[in-house]
């Protein structure tokens, strides 16, 4: 056999072997431990959800799932780390609505496009929120808040966990869609903000149900309404805001699994299926509910559509309010 012919056949064989190995590797996913990056510190809400998911997926996929906490820069550090990884499904991010639908409007220089530079894998869970009032304010109901706020433009104050935080944006949205304006008092985090309402330093606040429930049950703040599509089982007597007014959208507080752009389709499908088995498991579902989280099973297309819709709604609000964070 001529050298040229042998060389040609050898090259063809190498290509076939490489192609076969690539297909096999994709079909055998996961072939090594999966790294689940969490954009918040240990003990945070995202960390709690992420560790529950990691434990389940490790058993479900029969492969180790290692949690890697990368807090900082409102999730930008963790997002950029995952964006740069190989798109083989072995490094994924537990992202949130803030990271993929808010950040690009809030910050001047986000080093990636949150809606284009990631592969959406699956929705996971949605956090509940509740609008509360200080006992000192004299506000006892949603109607009281509306009447007082319209009678005293910017006379009432609201606390938040910081400029551009969900607790800030949602209260602004409530006022904008309901025809009144409240004066914003930002704090460094949700805890101090809620304590300001308890102390009467601020009149109202939108807080996570997990943060506010104990204060409502103890009578230290007044629950006015819940955000979301369904009432929290722990606050079943408190009406949803959408039951009181049709003008205010539900506040999104969801978590989702994403990976680097152009992630392997087989890996994406296997990860999405595992997430949905996690959400369907009765024990896991109850653990989420105990953390004031609503399971939101769905497909990659479902969560991408949700993220794009939130970006339109909340991006528009951020632009209208001219909020910009350096």
Phi, psi and omega per residue, in radians:
X1 nan 2.354 -3.122
X2 -1.138 2.587 3.121
X3 -0.981 -0.693 -3.110
X4 -1.122 -0.730 -3.132
X5 -1.157 -0.726 3.111
X6 -1.076 -0.709 3.140
X7 -1.110 -0.733 -3.129
X8 -1.138 -0.792 3.132
X9 -1.129 -0.662 3.105
X10 -1.105 -0.690 3.138
X11 -1.158 -0.746 3.125
X12 -1.088 -0.756 3.137
X13 -1.091 -0.687 3.130
X14 -1.129 -0.713 3.126
X15 -1.127 -0.747 3.128
X16 -1.106 -0.750 -3.138
X17 -1.116 -0.759 3.139
X18 -1.107 -0.718 3.141
X19 -1.136 -0.755 -3.138
X20 -1.109 -0.732 3.125
X21 -1.127 -0.670 3.130
X22 -1.123 -0.748 3.122
X23 -1.120 -0.755 -3.133
X24 -1.101 -0.731 -3.141
X25 -1.088 -0.711 3.141
X26 -1.156 -0.729 -3.121
X27 -1.210 -0.481 -3.100
X28 -1.525 0.099 -3.127
X29 -1.014 2.406 -0.068
X30 -1.493 2.390 -3.096
X31 -1.738 -0.052 3.099
X32 -2.743 3.022 -3.127
X33 -0.963 2.483 3.084
X34 -1.654 2.368 3.073
X35 -1.763 2.104 3.099
X36 -1.821 1.901 -3.107
X37 -1.498 2.282 3.131
X38 -1.958 2.193 -3.062
X39 -1.435 0.234 3.120
X40 -2.314 2.951 -3.090
X41 -1.305 2.813 3.050
X42 -0.980 2.429 -3.131
X43 1.600 -0.197 3.125
X44 -1.308 3.007 3.120
X45 -1.043 -0.795 3.132
X46 -1.123 -0.640 -3.138
X47 -1.142 -0.725 3.129
X48 -1.070 -0.832 3.134
X49 -1.118 -0.785 -3.098
X50 -1.071 -0.714 -3.124
X51 -1.243 -0.610 3.043
X52 -1.091 -0.789 -3.123
X53 -1.151 -0.737 -3.118
X54 -1.094 -0.772 3.135
X55 -1.062 -0.752 -3.127
X56 -1.180 -0.815 -3.073
X57 -1.143 -0.577 3.113
X58 -1.051 -0.748 3.116
X59 -1.287 -0.702 -3.065
X60 -1.192 -0.731 -3.090
X61 -1.668 -0.042 3.127
X62 0.973 0.790 3.113
X63 -2.683 2.529 3.128
X64 -1.074 2.449 3.026
X65 -2.140 1.967 -3.036
X66 -1.733 2.179 3.107
X67 -1.469 2.291 3.140
X68 -2.204 1.820 3.141
X69 -1.381 2.157 3.116
X70 -2.302 1.269 -3.126
X71 -1.301 2.872 3.039
X72 2.160 2.570 3.053
X73 0.970 0.664 3.122
X74 0.907 0.731 3.065
X75 1.574 -0.116 -3.075
X76 -1.172 -0.660 -3.135
X77 -1.072 -0.873 -3.129
X78 -1.121 -0.732 -3.112
X79 -1.103 -0.759 -3.120
X80 -1.164 -0.632 3.103
X81 -1.049 -0.840 -3.106
X82 -1.210 -0.658 3.141
X83 -0.975 -0.605 -3.057
X84 -1.503 -0.121 -3.103
X85 -1.365 2.832 3.089
X86 -1.107 2.426 -3.070
X87 -1.462 0.868 -3.092
X88 -1.795 0.047 3.088
X89 1.585 -0.088 -3.089
X90 -1.533 -0.092 2.979
X91 -2.315 2.096 -3.112
X92 -2.344 2.905 -3.058
X93 -2.185 2.320 2.937
X94 -1.519 1.682 -3.070
X95 -1.615 -3.133 3.124
X96 -2.460 2.960 -3.137
X97 -1.023 -0.628 3.139
X98 -1.055 -0.757 -3.049
X99 -1.205 -0.649 -3.047
X100 -1.794 -0.266 -3.078
X101 -2.142 -0.252 -3.111
X102 -1.940 -0.772 -2.935
X103 -0.979 -0.677 -3.086
X104 -1.148 -0.323 3.098
X105 -1.703 -0.481 -3.094
X106 -1.423 -0.661 -3.023
X107 -1.823 2.532 -3.101
X108 -1.203 -0.711 -2.995
X109 -2.275 1.307 3.006
X110 -1.431 2.158 -2.975
X111 -1.368 0.406 3.108
X112 -2.877 2.871 3.038
X113 -1.687 1.923 -3.043
X114 -1.036 -0.495 -3.081
X115 -1.578 -0.253 -3.077
X116 -2.015 -0.444 -3.002
X117 -1.682 0.301 3.093
X118 -2.417 2.743 3.003
X119 -1.734 2.112 3.099
X120 -1.361 2.242 -3.063
X121 -1.810 -0.986 -3.094
X122 -2.915 2.525 2.943
X123 -1.251 2.707 -3.114
X124 -2.103 -1.180 -3.072
X125 -2.721 2.746 -3.117
X126 -2.089 2.290 -3.139
X127 -1.456 2.548 3.088
X128 -1.529 2.609 3.087
X129 -2.267 2.701 -3.141
X130 -2.466 2.433 3.073
X131 -1.582 2.170 -3.091
X132 -2.178 2.770 3.115
X133 -2.233 2.638 3.065
X134 -1.226 2.510 3.039
X135 -1.068 -0.577 -3.124
X136 -1.190 -0.371 -3.080
X137 -1.277 -0.413 -3.074
X138 1.407 0.037 3.138
X139 -1.462 2.124 -3.070
X140 -2.001 -0.158 -3.084
X141 -2.735 2.987 3.076
X142 -1.054 -0.747 3.135
X143 -1.083 -0.672 3.090
X144 -1.052 -0.782 -3.128
X145 -1.067 -0.829 -3.113
X146 -1.065 -0.826 -3.123
X147 -1.082 -0.811 -3.111
X148 -1.151 -0.759 -3.085
X149 -1.170 -0.660 3.126
X150 -1.275 -0.524 3.133
X151 -1.360 -0.444 -3.113
X152 -2.239 1.346 -3.124
X153 -0.940 2.126 -3.108
X154 1.056 0.289 3.084
X155 -1.423 -0.443 3.079
X156 -1.681 2.614 -3.120
X157 -1.970 2.717 3.009
X158 -2.342 2.454 3.109
X159 -1.623 2.691 3.050
X160 -2.557 2.957 3.119
X161 -1.477 0.231 3.070
X162 2.331 2.762 3.128
X163 -1.012 2.193 3.124
X164 1.460 -0.121 3.078
X165 -1.184 2.732 3.125
X166 -0.971 -0.662 -3.125
X167 -1.162 -0.449 3.049
X168 -1.359 -0.933 -3.041
X169 -1.059 -0.697 -3.069
X170 -1.207 -0.687 3.134
X171 -1.171 -0.615 3.040
X172 -1.104 -0.727 3.127
X173 -1.113 -0.722 3.116
X174 -1.003 -0.842 -3.141
X175 -1.134 -0.779 -3.108
X176 -1.066 -0.784 -3.094
X177 -1.377 -0.239 -3.091
X178 -1.912 0.033 3.022
X179 1.438 0.506 3.057
X180 -2.522 2.930 -3.099
X181 -2.273 2.235 3.077
X182 -1.886 2.716 3.130
X183 -1.618 2.217 -3.019
X184 -1.472 2.324 3.001
X185 -2.167 1.770 -3.111
X186 -1.422 2.526 3.043
X187 -2.125 3.075 -3.059
X188 -1.379 -0.410 -3.139
X189 -2.801 3.068 -3.067
X190 -1.152 -0.673 -3.100
X191 -1.007 -0.991 3.105
X192 -1.065 -0.599 3.127
X193 -1.125 -0.782 3.135
X194 -1.168 -0.659 3.108
X195 -1.118 -0.524 3.077
X196 -1.146 -0.640 3.090
X197 -1.224 -0.734 3.094
X198 -1.011 -0.719 -3.098
X199 -1.409 -0.129 -3.134
X200 1.460 0.220 3.111
X201 -1.373 -0.355 3.046
X202 -2.391 2.643 -3.037
X203 -1.434 -0.755 -3.074
X204 -2.454 2.942 3.069
X205 -2.829 2.575 2.897
X206 -1.686 2.066 -3.098
X207 -2.212 2.776 3.030
X208 -1.147 2.584 3.118
X209 -1.031 -0.681 3.140
X210 -1.041 -0.633 -3.124
X211 -1.360 -0.689 -2.959
X212 -1.595 -0.366 -2.983
X213 -0.956 -0.849 -3.088
X214 -1.067 -0.659 3.141
X215 -1.234 -0.601 3.083
X216 -1.201 -0.822 -3.119
X217 -1.087 -0.579 -3.132
X218 -1.448 -0.067 3.135
X219 1.333 0.302 -3.113
X220 -1.497 -0.336 2.991
X221 -2.421 2.839 3.134
X222 -1.808 2.147 3.041
X223 -1.327 2.218 -3.118
X224 -1.785 -0.760 -3.113
X225 -2.933 2.711 3.050
X226 -1.785 2.555 2.971
X227 -1.635 2.763 3.084
X228 2.106 -3.097 -3.099
X229 -1.660 -0.303 -3.130
X230 -2.529 2.600 3.126
X231 -1.211 2.474 3.043
X232 -1.182 2.371 3.114
X233 -0.999 -0.509 -3.129
X234 -1.357 -0.234 3.131
X235 -2.334 0.852 -3.012
X236 -1.118 -0.378 -3.132
X237 -1.528 -0.163 -3.098
X238 -1.577 2.155 -3.049
X239 -1.172 2.717 2.994
X240 -1.358 2.588 3.117
X241 -1.080 -0.596 -3.139
X242 -1.209 -0.314 3.050
X243 -1.376 -0.394 -3.089
X244 -1.669 -0.567 -3.138
X245 -2.621 2.349 -3.119
X246 -1.463 -0.051 -2.967
X247 -1.531 -0.298 -3.016
X248 -1.840 2.122 3.114
X249 -1.242 2.811 3.076
X250 -1.178 2.515 3.094
X251 -1.391 2.113 3.114
X252 -1.365 2.362 3.070
X253 -2.420 0.659 -2.954
X254 -1.528 2.736 2.990
X255 -1.952 2.613 3.117
X256 -2.593 2.774 3.090
X257 -1.728 2.248 3.089
X258 -2.340 2.850 3.072
X259 -2.362 -3.090 3.096
X260 -1.060 2.785 3.126
X261 -1.030 2.598 3.079
X262 1.007 0.707 -3.137
X263 -1.193 2.582 3.128
X264 -0.882 2.250 -3.043
X265 -1.113 -0.680 -3.140
X266 -1.149 -0.728 3.100
X267 -1.106 -0.734 3.125
X268 -1.045 -0.799 -3.129
X269 -1.122 -0.724 -3.135
X270 -1.173 -0.710 3.108
X271 -1.142 -0.777 3.141
X272 -1.069 -0.734 3.133
X273 -1.115 -0.673 3.136
X274 -1.169 -0.725 3.098
X275 -1.051 -0.750 -3.113
X276 -1.216 -0.550 3.028
X277 -1.188 -0.635 3.056
X278 -1.034 -0.791 -3.098
X279 -1.260 -0.426 3.139
X280 -1.521 -0.268 -3.112
X281 -1.209 2.157 -3.070
X282 -0.990 -0.710 -3.127
X283 -1.177 -0.739 3.137
X284 -1.174 -0.704 3.121
X285 -1.047 -0.736 3.134
X286 -1.173 -0.659 3.102
X287 -1.096 -0.673 3.097
X288 -1.138 -0.811 3.131
X289 -1.047 -0.663 3.111
X290 -1.106 -0.415 3.101
X291 -1.685 0.252 3.128
X292 1.097 0.692 3.139
X293 -2.109 2.438 3.131
X294 -1.797 2.070 3.085
X295 -1.045 2.392 3.106
X296 -2.274 1.367 3.117
X297 -1.076 2.661 3.135
X298 3.007 -3.103 -3.077
X299 -1.777 2.964 3.023
X300 -0.967 -0.694 3.131
X301 -1.147 -0.630 3.136
X302 -1.076 -0.822 -3.069
X303 -1.298 -0.561 3.078
X304 -1.153 -0.732 3.110
X305 -1.109 -0.710 3.122
X306 -1.087 -0.784 -3.123
X307 -1.115 -0.721 3.136
X308 -1.154 -0.697 3.123
X309 -1.145 -0.748 3.112
X310 -1.101 -0.656 3.141
X311 -1.109 -0.670 3.109
X312 -1.145 -0.807 -3.080
X313 -1.189 -0.946 -2.992
X314 -1.453 -0.496 3.024
X315 -1.105 -0.695 3.090
X316 -1.099 -0.717 3.114
X317 -1.121 -0.779 -3.128
X318 -1.068 -0.723 3.098
X319 -1.139 -0.748 -3.127
X320 -1.100 -0.643 -3.126
X321 -1.456 -0.148 3.138
X322 1.004 0.765 3.083
X323 -1.506 2.222 3.110
X324 -2.478 2.217 3.129
X325 -1.959 2.272 -3.124
X326 -1.250 nan nan
